[in-house]
Amino acid sequence: MSGSDILKIAFRIDSGVGIGMGHLTRMSALADAFGEYGGESSFFRSEDEPIDYTGFDLVVADSYKLSDQYISDLNETGRFVLCYDDNALYEYSCDALLNVNLHANELTFRFGSKKPKLLLGGKYTLLRREFWSCESIKIRERASRVFVCFGGTDIRNITPVIVSAIQDISGVEVVAVLGAVTCCDEELMQLSKENVEIIKDPISISQIMKTCDIAVISASSMVYEIAALGIPALTITQIDNQEMIADYLGRYKLMKCIGDWDDLSTIDLVNEVKSLLSDIDRRKNESARLRSTVHCEGALTAAGEIVRLMNETVR
């Protein structure tokens, strides 16, 4: 520890346009969870390099801009090092490795001079605080409300195309959420009408999700928030690192992926939305299976496990 009762944590992340906000969202959830254990968190990005980790007890690395050597060097700082992994990207010489994806146990990891403690799967789902005490939505026989969101940045400007494609389905109501740094806001706002509600950077996204019957989202970390509420969903992949998430969800009939954005057919999209809205048995089954895959308080579980490991580690 740093010599006080406060657990001091340094998060090394990257986020923003072109990267997405997923790293920041999930690490903010973990920081909140560490706060329940007396943790005090600071966040650093690429522009802050070189970073002096002196005075910190724990370094958490979650970035696609690191390297095997960077992680190895972190291991030499004398800090407890936790790496967050998506798709076995690096060689991990660290104290603990966290991957909350449902396919995590299917990955082959590379290790360096130190093999980390592995914390893998839905048990450790990093959900925002507002999802920690969540309940499943009620599956209605007459479903009409469709939640649409493609993350904090919507790096491919997908949302307006999706809304335009599905807004004329008979009886449908579209709820489209724009993230904090999306660049398609003006285009999407022009689509707002009686059955299309556009919401920008809401304070509580879970409250909006709960009003909807199904979702159309990217195969990103948002799928776990949707799963926590038991909302049947269709996914679209935007970037390569979403393909394994989409593949797993499809194989286990949790969420159907309707394709990659580059090859997406809007006709197929409309047909898939209609099919899911009209099939109550499918929605009930998918909702129950989704709820069983994630732990709403997974962030607290992860933080607690890390604190326990740190207390057992002799430096």
C-alpha positions in Angstrom: 0.0 0.0 0.0 1.0 3.6 -0.3 1.4 4.2 3.4 -2.2 5.4 4.0 -5.5 3.7 4.4 -6.5 4.9 0.9 -6.0 2.5 -2.0 -4.5 4.6 -4.8 -5.2 3.4 -8.3 -3.8 4.6 -11.6 -5.9 3.8 -14.7 -4.0 3.8 -18.0 -6.7 4.0 -20.7 -7.5 5.5 -24.1 -10.9 6.7 -25.4 -12.5 9.2 -27.8 -13.4 9.6 -31.4 -11.9 6.8 -33.5 -11.4 4.6 -30.4 -14.8 4.6 -28.7 -15.8 5.2 -25.1 -15.9 1.5 -24.0 -12.5 1.6 -22.2 -13.5 4.7 -20.2 -17.0 3.3 -19.4 -15.9 0.0 -18.1 -12.9 1.3 -16.2 -15.1 4.0 -14.6 -17.3 1.2 -13.4 -14.3 -0.6 -11.9 -13.1 2.7 -10.3 -16.6 3.1 -8.7 -16.3 -0.4 -7.4 -12.8 0.2 -6.0 -14.3 3.2 -4.3 -16.5 0.8 -2.2 -13.2 -0.6 -0.9 -11.7 2.8 -0.1 -10.1 3.3 -3.5 -9.1 6.7 -5.0 -8.6 6.6 -8.8 -6.7 8.7 -11.3 -7.0 8.3 -15.1 -4.2 8.7 -17.6 -4.1 8.5 -21.4 -1.4 8.4 -24.1 -0.9 12.1 -24.1 0.1 11.9 -20.4 3.1 9.6 -21.2 5.6 9.1 -19.6 3.6 8.5 -16.5 5.1 8.4 -13.1 3.3 5.7 -11.1 5.1 6.5 -7.9 2.6 6.7 -5.0 0.1 4.4 -6.6 -0.7 1.0 -5.1 -2.4 -0.4 -8.2 -2.0 0.2 -12.0 -4.8 -0.8 -14.3 -4.0 -0.9 -18.0 -6.8 -1.0 -20.6 -5.6 0.3 -23.9 -5.0 -0.8 -27.5 -2.0 1.6 -27.7 0.3 -0.3 -25.3 2.8 -3.1 -26.1 4.3 -6.2 -24.6 7.3 -4.2 -23.4 5.1 -1.5 -21.8 3.3 -4.2 -19.8 6.6 -5.8 -18.9 7.9 -2.5 -17.7 4.8 -1.9 -15.6 5.6 -5.2 -13.8 9.0 -3.7 -12.8 7.5 -0.6 -11.1 6.8 -2.4 -7.8 3.1 -1.7 -8.2 0.4 -4.4 -8.4 -0.5 -4.5 -12.1 -3.9 -5.4 -13.4 -4.3 -5.7 -17.2 -7.7 -5.6 -18.9 -7.8 -7.7 -22.0 -10.4 -8.0 -24.9 -8.9 -10.4 -27.4 -5.5 -11.7 -26.0 -3.8 -8.7 -27.5 -0.5 -8.7 -25.6 2.0 -10.8 -23.7 0.9 -10.4 -20.1 3.6 -10.1 -17.4 1.4 -8.8 -14.6 -0.3 -9.7 -11.4 -3.9 -10.2 -12.7 -5.6 -10.3 -16.0 -9.3 -9.3 -16.4 -11.4 -10.2 -19.4 -15.2 -10.1 -18.8 -16.3 -11.2 -22.2 -18.4 -14.3 -22.4 -15.8 -15.8 -24.8 -12.9 -15.1 -22.5 -12.3 -18.8 -21.6 -12.0 -19.6 -25.3 -9.0 -17.4 -25.8 -5.3 -18.4 -25.8 -3.3 -15.9 -23.7 0.4 -15.3 -23.9 2.4 -14.8 -20.7 5.8 -13.3 -20.0 8.0 -13.6 -17.0 5.0 -13.6 -14.6 1.8 -15.5 -15.1 -1.2 -13.4 -13.8 -4.2 -14.5 -11.9 -7.0 -14.9 -14.5 -10.3 -13.3 -13.9 -12.4 -14.3 -16.8 -16.1 -14.2 -17.9 -19.5 -12.8 -17.0 -18.9 -13.2 -13.2 -16.8 -10.0 -13.5 -19.0 -8.1 -15.9 -18.1 -4.4 -15.5 -21.4 -2.6 -15.5 -21.9 1.0 -14.6 -23.3 1.7 -11.1 -26.8 2.3 -12.4 -26.9 -1.4 -13.4 -25.7 -2.9 -10.2 -29.2 -3.4 -8.8 -31.0 -4.0 -12.1 -34.1 -6.1 -12.8 -35.2 -7.7 -16.0 -37.7 -5.9 -18.2 -41.2 -7.3 -18.6 -41.5 -9.1 -21.9 -44.7 -7.7 -23.5 -46.9 -9.6 -25.9 -47.3 -6.6 -28.1 -43.8 -5.2 -28.5 -43.2 -1.9 -30.3 -40.3 0.0 -28.7 -36.8 -0.3 -30.3 -33.7 1.0 -28.5 -30.9 2.0 -30.9 -27.4 3.0 -29.8 -23.9 2.6 -31.2 -21.8 3.8 -28.3 -20.4 7.0 -27.0 -18.9 7.9 -30.4 -20.7 5.9 -33.1 -17.5 6.0 -35.0 -19.1 4.8 -38.3 -22.2 7.1 -38.1 -24.5 4.2 -38.1 -27.4 5.4 -36.0 -29.1 7.7 -38.6 -29.1 4.8 -41.1 -30.6 2.4 -38.6 -33.3 4.8 -37.5 -34.2 5.7 -41.2 -34.5 2.0 -42.0 -36.8 1.0 -39.2 -38.9 4.1 -38.4 -41.6 3.2 -41.0 -42.2 -0.3 -39.6 -45.9 -0.4 -38.7 -46.5 0.4 -35.0 -42.8 0.8 -34.2 -41.5 3.4 -31.8 -37.8 4.2 -32.0 -35.7 5.4 -29.1 -32.2 6.4 -30.4 -29.5 7.4 -27.9 -26.5 9.5 -28.9 -23.3 9.3 -26.9 -21.2 12.2 -25.5 -19.0 12.7 -28.6 -21.0 11.4 -31.5 -20.7 13.4 -34.8 -24.0 12.5 -36.4 -26.2 14.5 -34.1 -27.6 17.0 -36.6 -28.4 14.4 -39.1 -30.2 12.2 -36.6 -32.1 15.1 -35.0 -33.7 15.7 -38.4 -35.3 12.3 -38.2 -37.1 13.1 -34.9 -40.8 12.7 -35.3 -43.8 11.4 -33.4 -42.5 7.8 -33.3 -38.8 8.6 -33.2 -37.3 9.9 -29.9 -33.7 11.2 -30.0 -31.8 11.5 -26.7 -28.4 13.0 -26.4 -25.9 11.8 -23.6 -28.5 10.8 -21.0 -27.7 10.9 -17.3 -29.2 7.4 -16.8 -29.2 5.2 -19.9 -30.6 2.2 -18.0 -33.9 4.0 -17.4 -34.3 4.6 -21.1 -33.4 1.0 -22.0 -36.0 -0.3 -19.5 -38.8 1.3 -21.5 -37.9 -0.7 -24.7 -38.8 -4.1 -25.9 -35.8 -4.9 -28.1 -32.5 -3.3 -29.0 -30.4 -2.8 -32.1 -26.8 -2.1 -30.9 -23.2 -2.7 -31.8 -21.5 -5.9 -30.6 -19.6 -3.9 -28.0 -19.5 -3.8 -24.2 -23.0 -2.4 -24.4 -24.3 -5.9 -25.0 -23.6 -6.7 -21.4 -25.8 -3.8 -20.2 -28.6 -4.9 -22.5 -28.1 -8.5 -21.2 -28.3 -7.3 -17.6 -31.8 -6.0 -18.3 -32.8 -9.0 -20.3 -33.6 -7.0 -23.4 -33.7 -9.2 -26.6 -31.3 -7.6 -29.2 -29.9 -7.6 -32.6 -26.2 -6.7 -33.0 -24.1 -5.2 -35.8 -20.3 -5.3 -35.8 -18.5 -2.1 -36.5 -14.8 -3.0 -36.0 -12.8 -6.3 -35.9 -12.6 -6.6 -32.1 -16.4 -7.0 -31.9 -16.5 -10.1 -34.1 -15.7 -12.6 -31.3 -18.4 -11.1 -29.1 -21.0 -11.3 -31.9 -19.9 -14.8 -32.8 -20.3 -16.1 -29.2 -23.7 -14.4 -28.8 -24.9 -16.0 -32.0 -23.5 -19.5 -31.4 -25.3 -19.6 -28.0 -28.5 -18.0 -29.4 -28.2 -15.0 -27.0 -28.3 -12.3 -29.6 -28.5 -12.5 -33.4 -25.8 -10.6 -35.3 -27.3 -9.3 -38.6 -23.9 -8.6 -40.1 -21.0 -6.2 -40.4 -21.7 -2.6 -41.0 -19.8 -2.6 -44.3 -22.1 -5.3 -45.7 -25.4 -4.6 -43.9 -28.6 -4.9 -45.8 -31.3 -2.5 -44.5 -33.9 -4.9 -45.9 -32.5 -7.7 -43.8 -32.4 -5.3 -40.8 -36.1 -4.4 -41.2 -37.1 -8.0 -41.5 -35.0 -9.0 -38.4 -36.6 -6.2 -36.3 -40.1 -7.3 -37.4 -39.3 -10.9 -36.6 -38.0 -10.2 -33.1 -40.8 -7.8 -32.3 -43.5 -10.3 -33.3 -42.0 -13.5 -31.7 -42.8 -13.3 -27.9 -41.5 -16.9 -27.2 -38.1 -16.0 -28.8 -38.0 -12.8 -26.8 -38.8 -14.5 -23.5 -36.2 -17.2 -24.1 -33.5 -14.8 -25.2 -34.2 -12.5 -22.2 -33.9 -15.3 -19.7 -30.6 -16.6 -21.2 -29.1 -13.1 -21.4 -29.8 -12.4 -17.7 -28.1 -15.7 -16.8 -24.8 -14.7 -18.5 -23.9 -11.6 -16.6 -23.6 -10.6 -13.0 -25.0 -7.1 -12.4 -22.5 -6.5 -9.5 -19.6 -8.0 -11.4 -17.5 -4.8 -11.0 -17.8 -5.2 -7.2 -16.8 -8.9 -7.5 -13.7 -7.9 -9.6 -12.7 -5.1 -7.3 -13.0 -7.3 -4.3 -11.0 -10.1 -5.8 -8.2 -7.7 -6.8 -8.1 -6.2 -3.3 -7.9 -9.7 -1.8 -5.0 -10.6 -4.2 -3.2 -7.4 -3.3 -3.5 -8.1 0.4 -2.0 -11.6 -0.2 0.9 -10.3 -2.3 4.1 -9.6 -0.5 6.2 -6.9 -2.1 
